Amino acid sequence: MIVFSLFFLIPKRMKIDINSDNSTRKCNIIFLHHSTGRIIYDAGQKPNRIIRKLFPQRAYVPQWVSEYNKKNGTNYKITEQFFPKSSLYGWNNYPYDYYNIWVKNAGKQPYLDEPTLEILTKKYDLIIFKHCFPVSNIEDDINKPDINSAEKRLENYKLQYIALKQKLSEFPNTKFLIWTGAAQVKSNITDEKALNAKVFFDWVKNSWDTDNDNLFLWDFYDLATEGDLYLKNENANSMNDSHPSKLFAKKMAPLFCERIIEII
């Protein structure tokens, strides 16, 4: 597996081999996200909720995948959902929460109405998941690492990610795409927390991520910060809002799609 920098994440346009036989190539994909993920999925647009529910394929990413299928004779299908939901589990999608649902409470039954990996991997060939920007609110370590702690600390995050990696490896026929975490604008985070976030995401890219497995990264953090500690103001919804701007989302959506195709 290659650690992707900003340079590698701005790909050349894909060449289509019209002589290749992709007619039997199928892939069912799910994208688990919250608000930041949805903004990228929609390429910065805000479709009416009723329209979204009736016509989910109108979002940018599934449209892109559909066009790719037409050109390449493939049968890739992508869907998305909030994970975890606000009820019953709660609106938290940080390292502890993925560990809590998928590792600590693994099994064939949902945990607090959320699907476990045992459930998801029976339906999907590629599972994509991410964290929302509060993941970067990382406090200093207290030298008491606790895998069962929801406290946002490097020492806890690393234990939870190591456990997640081991769990994901139990499903070798499924591929997993993990976004490096969303960053925050400078006005919404302390320098100390922002630095801790960079340390963690660097660890994910340079130590946690390894070759020859079923885990892949999309370096959203690097794209959003452009090598800085903070979400660039021009990439943010505003100087005080760490959600992606429409323009940034429009730029990121096709890169996200191309990364999906690379992994498949």
Contacts in CASP RR format, 6 or more apart in sequence:
PFRMAT RR
TARGET T0000
AUTHOR 0000-0000-0000
METHOD contacts of the structure
MODEL  1
MIVFSLFFLIPKRMKIDINSDNSTRKCNIIFLHHSTGRIIYDAGQKPNRI
IRKLFPQRAYVPQWVSEYNKKNGTNYKITEQFFPKSSLYGWNNYPYDYYN
IWVKNAGKQPYLDEPTLEILTKKYDLIIFKHCFPVSNIEDDINKPDINSA
EKRLENYKLQYIALKQKLSEFPNTKFLIWTGAAQVKSNITDEKALNAKVF
FDWVKNSWDTDNDNLFLWDFYDLATEGDLYLKNENANSMNDSHPSKLFAK
KMAPLFCERIIEII
1 209 0 8 1.000
1 210 0 8 1.000
1 211 0 8 1.000
1 212 0 8 1.000
1 213 0 8 1.000
1 215 0 8 1.000
1 216 0 8 1.000
1 217 0 8 1.000
2 8 0 8 1.000
3 205 0 8 1.000
3 206 0 8 1.000
3 209 0 8 1.000
3 217 0 8 1.000
3 219 0 8 1.000
4 217 0 8 1.000
4 218 0 8 1.000
4 219 0 8 1.000
4 222 0 8 1.000
5 219 0 8 1.000
5 222 0 8 1.000
6 219 0 8 1.000
6 222 0 8 1.000
6 223 0 8 1.000
6 226 0 8 1.000
6 227 0 8 1.000
9 218 0 8 1.000
9 219 0 8 1.000
9 222 0 8 1.000
9 223 0 8 1.000
9 255 0 8 1.000
9 259 0 8 1.000
10 255 0 8 1.000
11 255 0 8 1.000
11 258 0 8 1.000
11 262 0 8 1.000
14 258 0 8 1.000
14 261 0 8 1.000
16 71 0 8 1.000
16 72 0 8 1.000
20 72 0 8 1.000
22 72 0 8 1.000
22 73 0 8 1.000
22 74 0 8 1.000
23 73 0 8 1.000
25 73 0 8 1.000
25 74 0 8 1.000
25 75 0 8 1.000
25 76 0 8 1.000
25 264 0 8 1.000
26 74 0 8 1.000
26 75 0 8 1.000
26 76 0 8 1.000
26 77 0 8 1.000
26 125 0 8 1.000
27 74 0 8 1.000
27 75 0 8 1.000
27 76 0 8 1.000
27 77 0 8 1.000
27 125 0 8 1.000
27 126 0 8 1.000
27 264 0 8 1.000
28 77 0 8 1.000
28 123 0 8 1.000
28 124 0 8 1.000
28 125 0 8 1.000
28 126 0 8 1.000
29 65 0 8 1.000
29 76 0 8 1.000
29 77 0 8 1.000
29 78 0 8 1.000
29 79 0 8 1.000
29 124 0 8 1.000
29 125 0 8 1.000
29 126 0 8 1.000
29 127 0 8 1.000
29 128 0 8 1.000
29 260 0 8 1.000
30 78 0 8 1.000
30 79 0 8 1.000
30 80 0 8 1.000
30 81 0 8 1.000
30 120 0 8 1.000
30 123 0 8 1.000
30 124 0 8 1.000
30 126 0 8 1.000
30 127 0 8 1.000
30 128 0 8 1.000
31 37 0 8 1.000
31 41 0 8 1.000
31 61 0 8 1.000
31 78 0 8 1.000
31 79 0 8 1.000
31 80 0 8 1.000
31 81 0 8 1.000
31 128 0 8 1.000
31 129 0 8 1.000
32 80 0 8 1.000
32 81 0 8 1.000
32 82 0 8 1.000
32 83 0 8 1.000
32 93 0 8 1.000
32 127 0 8 1.000
32 128 0 8 1.000
32 129 0 8 1.000
32 130 0 8 1.000
33 41 0 8 1.000
33 80 0 8 1.000
33 81 0 8 1.000
33 82 0 8 1.000
33 83 0 8 1.000
33 93 0 8 1.000
33 128 0 8 1.000
33 129 0 8 1.000
33 130 0 8 1.000
34 82 0 8 1.000
34 83 0 8 1.000
34 91 0 8 1.000
34 93 0 8 1.000
34 132 0 8 1.000
35 132 0 8 1.000
35 243 0 8 1.000
36 130 0 8 1.000
36 132 0 8 1.000
36 133 0 8 1.000
36 182 0 8 1.000
36 243 0 8 1.000
36 244 0 8 1.000
37 130 0 8 1.000
38 80 0 8 1.000
39 243 0 8 1.000
39 244 0 8 1.000
39 249 0 8 1.000
40 61 0 8 1.000
40 244 0 8 1.000
40 249 0 8 1.000
40 252 0 8 1.000
40 253 0 8 1.000
40 256 0 8 1.000
41 59 0 8 1.000
41 60 0 8 1.000
41 61 0 8 1.000
41 80 0 8 1.000
41 253 0 8 1.000
42 59 0 8 1.000
42 60 0 8 1.000
42 61 0 8 1.000
42 249 0 8 1.000
42 253 0 8 1.000
43 60 0 8 1.000
43 61 0 8 1.000
43 249 0 8 1.000
43 250 0 8 1.000
43 253 0 8 1.000
43 254 0 8 1.000
44 60 0 8 1.000
44 244 0 8 1.000
44 246 0 8 1.000
44 249 0 8 1.000
44 250 0 8 1.000
44 253 0 8 1.000
45 59 0 8 1.000
45 60 0 8 1.000
45 246 0 8 1.000
47 58 0 8 1.000
47 59 0 8 1.000
51 58 0 8 1.000
52 58 0 8 1.000
52 59 0 8 1.000
56 62 0 8 1.000
56 79 0 8 1.000
56 80 0 8 1.000
57 63 0 8 1.000
57 66 0 8 1.000
59 80 0 8 1.000
60 253 0 8 1.000
61 78 0 8 1.000
61 80 0 8 1.000
61 253 0 8 1.000
61 256 0 8 1.000
61 257 0 8 1.000
62 77 0 8 1.000
62 78 0 8 1.000
62 79 0 8 1.000
64 253 0 8 1.000
64 254 0 8 1.000
64 257 0 8 1.000
65 76 0 8 1.000
65 77 0 8 1.000
65 78 0 8 1.000
65 257 0 8 1.000
65 260 0 8 1.000
68 74 0 8 1.000
68 76 0 8 1.000
68 257 0 8 1.000
68 261 0 8 1.000
69 75 0 8 1.000
69 76 0 8 1.000
76 261 0 8 1.000
76 264 0 8 1.000
78 260 0 8 1.000
83 93 0 8 1.000
83 114 0 8 1.000
83 115 0 8 1.000
83 129 0 8 1.000
84 90 0 8 1.000
84 91 0 8 1.000
84 92 0 8 1.000
84 93 0 8 1.000
84 97 0 8 1.000
84 101 0 8 1.000
84 112 0 8 1.000
84 114 0 8 1.000
85 91 0 8 1.000
85 113 0 8 1.000
85 114 0 8 1.000
87 113 0 8 1.000
88 112 0 8 1.000
88 113 0 8 1.000
89 97 0 8 1.000
89 101 0 8 1.000
89 111 0 8 1.000
89 112 0 8 1.000
89 113 0 8 1.000
89 114 0 8 1.000
92 150 0 8 1.000
93 129 0 8 1.000
93 130 0 8 1.000
93 131 0 8 1.000
93 132 0 8 1.000
93 135 0 8 1.000
94 131 0 8 1.000
94 134 0 8 1.000
94 135 0 8 1.000
94 150 0 8 1.000
94 152 0 8 1.000
95 131 0 8 1.000
95 135 0 8 1.000
95 156 0 8 1.000
95 157 0 8 1.000
95 160 0 8 1.000
95 161 0 8 1.000
95 164 0 8 1.000
96 149 0 8 1.000
96 150 0 8 1.000
96 156 0 8 1.000
96 160 0 8 1.000
97 150 0 8 1.000
98 129 0 8 1.000
98 160 0 8 1.000
98 164 0 8 1.000
99 147 0 8 1.000
99 160 0 8 1.000
99 163 0 8 1.000
99 164 0 8 1.000
100 111 0 8 1.000
101 111 0 8 1.000
101 112 0 8 1.000
101 114 0 8 1.000
101 116 0 8 1.000
102 116 0 8 1.000
102 117 0 8 1.000
102 164 0 8 1.000
102 167 0 8 1.000
103 163 0 8 1.000
103 164 0 8 1.000
103 167 0 8 1.000
104 148 0 8 1.000
105 111 0 8 1.000
105 116 0 8 1.000
106 116 0 8 1.000
106 117 0 8 1.000
106 118 0 8 1.000
106 167 0 8 1.000
107 116 0 8 1.000
107 118 0 8 1.000
107 119 0 8 1.000
108 116 0 8 1.000
108 118 0 8 1.000
108 119 0 8 1.000
109 116 0 8 1.000
110 116 0 8 1.000
110 119 0 8 1.000
117 127 0 8 1.000
117 167 0 8 1.000
117 168 0 8 1.000
117 170 0 8 1.000
117 171 0 8 1.000
120 127 0 8 1.000
120 174 0 8 1.000
121 127 0 8 1.000
121 171 0 8 1.000
121 173 0 8 1.000
121 174 0 8 1.000
124 174 0 8 1.000
125 173 0 8 1.000
125 174 0 8 1.000
125 175 0 8 1.000
125 264 0 8 1.000
126 174 0 8 1.000
126 175 0 8 1.000
126 176 0 8 1.000
126 177 0 8 1.000
126 260 0 8 1.000
126 263 0 8 1.000
126 264 0 8 1.000
127 174 0 8 1.000
127 175 0 8 1.000
127 176 0 8 1.000
127 177 0 8 1.000
128 176 0 8 1.000
128 177 0 8 1.000
128 178 0 8 1.000
128 179 0 8 1.000
128 260 0 8 1.000
129 176 0 8 1.000
129 177 0 8 1.000
129 178 0 8 1.000
129 179 0 8 1.000
130 178 0 8 1.000
130 179 0 8 1.000
130 181 0 8 1.000
130 182 0 8 1.000
130 220 0 8 1.000
131 179 0 8 1.000
131 181 0 8 1.000
131 182 0 8 1.000
132 182 0 8 1.000
133 181 0 8 1.000
133 182 0 8 1.000
133 183 0 8 1.000
133 184 0 8 1.000
133 231 0 8 1.000
133 242 0 8 1.000
133 243 0 8 1.000
134 152 0 8 1.000
134 184 0 8 1.000
135 152 0 8 1.000
135 181 0 8 1.000
135 182 0 8 1.000
135 197 0 8 1.000
136 181 0 8 1.000
136 182 0 8 1.000
136 183 0 8 1.000
136 184 0 8 1.000
136 189 0 8 1.000
136 193 0 8 1.000
136 194 0 8 1.000
136 197 0 8 1.000
137 152 0 8 1.000
137 184 0 8 1.000
137 189 0 8 1.000
137 193 0 8 1.000
137 197 0 8 1.000
138 152 0 8 1.000
138 153 0 8 1.000
138 154 0 8 1.000
138 157 0 8 1.000
138 193 0 8 1.000
138 196 0 8 1.000
138 197 0 8 1.000
138 200 0 8 1.000
139 151 0 8 1.000
139 152 0 8 1.000
139 153 0 8 1.000
139 193 0 8 1.000
139 196 0 8 1.000
140 153 0 8 1.000
140 192 0 8 1.000
140 196 0 8 1.000
141 153 0 8 1.000
141 154 0 8 1.000
141 155 0 8 1.000
142 153 0 8 1.000
142 155 0 8 1.000
143 155 0 8 1.000
144 155 0 8 1.000
145 153 0 8 1.000
145 155 0 8 1.000
145 156 0 8 1.000
145 158 0 8 1.000
145 159 0 8 1.000
146 155 0 8 1.000
146 156 0 8 1.000
146 159 0 8 1.000
147 156 0 8 1.000
147 159 0 8 1.000
147 160 0 8 1.000
147 163 0 8 1.000
149 156 0 8 1.000
154 196 0 8 1.000
154 199 0 8 1.000
154 200 0 8 1.000
154 203 0 8 1.000
157 200 0 8 1.000
158 200 0 8 1.000
158 203 0 8 1.000
158 208 0 8 1.000
161 204 0 8 1.000
161 208 0 8 1.000
162 208 0 8 1.000
165 208 0 8 1.000
165 215 0 8 1.000
168 176 0 8 1.000
168 214 0 8 1.000
168 215 0 8 1.000
169 213 0 8 1.000
169 214 0 8 1.000
169 215 0 8 1.000
171 214 0 8 1.000
172 214 0 8 1.000
174 214 0 8 1.000
175 214 0 8 1.000
175 215 0 8 1.000
175 216 0 8 1.000
175 263 0 8 1.000
175 264 0 8 1.000
176 214 0 8 1.000
176 215 0 8 1.000
176 216 0 8 1.000
177 216 0 8 1.000
177 217 0 8 1.000
177 218 0 8 1.000
177 259 0 8 1.000
177 260 0 8 1.000
177 263 0 8 1.000
178 204 0 8 1.000
178 215 0 8 1.000
178 216 0 8 1.000
178 217 0 8 1.000
178 218 0 8 1.000
179 217 0 8 1.000
179 218 0 8 1.000
179 220 0 8 1.000
179 221 0 8 1.000
180 201 0 8 1.000
180 204 0 8 1.000
180 205 0 8 1.000
180 217 0 8 1.000
180 218 0 8 1.000
180 219 0 8 1.000
180 220 0 8 1.000
180 221 0 8 1.000
180 222 0 8 1.000
181 197 0 8 1.000
181 201 0 8 1.000
181 220 0 8 1.000
181 221 0 8 1.000
182 220 0 8 1.000
182 221 0 8 1.000
182 224 0 8 1.000
182 231 0 8 1.000
182 242 0 8 1.000
183 194 0 8 1.000
183 197 0 8 1.000
183 221 0 8 1.000
183 224 0 8 1.000
183 225 0 8 1.000
183 229 0 8 1.000
183 230 0 8 1.000
183 231 0 8 1.000
183 242 0 8 1.000
184 194 0 8 1.000
184 230 0 8 1.000
184 231 0 8 1.000
184 242 0 8 1.000
185 230 0 8 1.000
185 231 0 8 1.000
185 233 0 8 1.000
185 236 0 8 1.000
185 238 0 8 1.000
185 239 0 8 1.000
185 240 0 8 1.000
185 241 0 8 1.000
185 242 0 8 1.000
186 194 0 8 1.000
186 229 0 8 1.000
186 230 0 8 1.000
186 233 0 8 1.000
187 239 0 8 1.000
187 240 0 8 1.000
188 240 0 8 1.000
188 242 0 8 1.000
189 197 0 8 1.000
189 230 0 8 1.000
191 229 0 8 1.000
194 229 0 8 1.000
194 230 0 8 1.000
195 229 0 8 1.000
197 221 0 8 1.000
197 229 0 8 1.000
198 221 0 8 1.000
198 225 0 8 1.000
198 229 0 8 1.000
201 221 0 8 1.000
201 222 0 8 1.000
204 217 0 8 1.000
205 217 0 8 1.000
205 219 0 8 1.000
209 215 0 8 1.000
209 217 0 8 1.000
216 259 0 8 1.000
216 263 0 8 1.000
218 256 0 8 1.000
218 259 0 8 1.000
220 252 0 8 1.000
223 252 0 8 1.000
223 255 0 8 1.000
224 231 0 8 1.000
224 232 0 8 1.000
224 235 0 8 1.000
224 244 0 8 1.000
224 248 0 8 1.000
225 231 0 8 1.000
225 232 0 8 1.000
226 232 0 8 1.000
226 235 0 8 1.000
231 242 0 8 1.000
233 239 0 8 1.000
234 245 0 8 1.000
234 247 0 8 1.000
234 248 0 8 1.000
235 244 0 8 1.000
235 245 0 8 1.000
235 248 0 8 1.000
236 242 0 8 1.000
236 243 0 8 1.000
236 244 0 8 1.000
236 245 0 8 1.000
236 248 0 8 1.000
237 243 0 8 1.000
237 244 0 8 1.000
237 245 0 8 1.000
244 252 0 8 1.000
END
